Amino acid sequence: MRLAAAFFIVFFLVDVVCSEECTRTCIAQNCDTLSIRYGKYCGIGHFGCPGEEPCDELDACCMVHDDCVESKGKSIKNANPFTV
């Protein structure tokens, strides 16, 4: 039963992360969970569209982090929530 629950959670997280598209709207969702979505750039698999300005200073930090990860050859779009 625990294995089935763990599989479901991992499948759900992967599905959410892989189905994301770039963000043009400032949002604040699930700020107290692993599936946080904040601004345009903060959160696993949550990223702003090219040329989008961050919503605030915190979102700007997330944008810089995303740019750094991408510059190292990693993908923020298909990020593993257990290694980010």
Helices and strands as residue ranges (DSSP letters): H 2-19, E 27-29, E 37-39, H 57-71
